[in-house]
Amino acid sequence: MYSFRSYPVRILDNRISGLLGRYSYAVYLNQFIFIGPAIKVVTKQNFWQVSCIMLAGLIIFSVITTELIHAFTVRISQHYRQKEA
């Protein structure tokens, strides 16, 4: 397993797994924003349609917030590095 050629390592060490890892915490944190309104809509609409729309919106929102926070932290770190120099 530690030779970096095992099957689990090959599955987990790729770009898709990296992207899932990068955005999964944001999806976890942002889900409460989407679940509340979706529960109110689900009673009147088809469950699967609402769930798919909610999931797509949640993923898009999470990607945007993750990238914005990343850009913000990069800017802040660059700002403080310039002050130290």
N, C-alpha and C positions, 0 to 999 in steps of 0.2 A: 504494500500500500504506500510506503514512503519512497518508492523508487520513481515516483512521478510518471509511471507508465501504467498504473493500475486503472481498471475500468472506472471506479468512482472518481479518481482524480481527473480522468479525461472528461467525464460528464460535467464536473463542477468547475473545471478550469477552462472556461471559454467566455466569449464576449456576452452571450445571452445570460449566462449565470451572473456575470459581473453587473449587467444592467438590472437584472432582477434584484440583486443585492443592493444596488445603489438606490432604487426607487421603492423597495418593499416597505421600508420603515416609514416613508412619507405616506404611502397608501394606508398603512396601519394607523398613523396619526390623523389623517384627513378623513377617514371613513365616517366618523360621527357627523361630519358636515353634510354628508349625502344620505345617510340612513334615515334621519328624522323626516326630511321632506319626502323621501321615497316611500316611507311607511304610510303617509297620508295619501299618496297618489296610488299606491298598490291596491288599496281597497276598491278603487274605482276603475282601474285599468288592468290589463293583462300583466301578471306577475313577471313573466319572463321578458317581456318588452321593457318594462320599467327597470328590471334588474340589469339588463344589458346596457341600457342607456346610462343608468347610474354608474355601472362599472367603467364604462368608457369615459364618462365625465370625471370620475374619481382618478383614473389613471392619468388623464390629461392634466388635471389640476395638480396632482402629485408630482408629475414630471416638471411642470412649470415652477412650482414652489421650490422643488429641490434645486433646479438650475438657478433660480433667482437667489436663493440662499448661498449657493456655491459661489456665484459671481460676487455677492456682497462680501463674503468672507475673504475672497481673493483680493478684492479692493482694499479691505481693511488691513489685511496683512501687508500689502504693498505700501500702504500709507504709513504704517508703523515702521516698516523697514527703511523707508526713506527718511523718517525722522531720526532713526538711530544712526544713520550714516553721516 
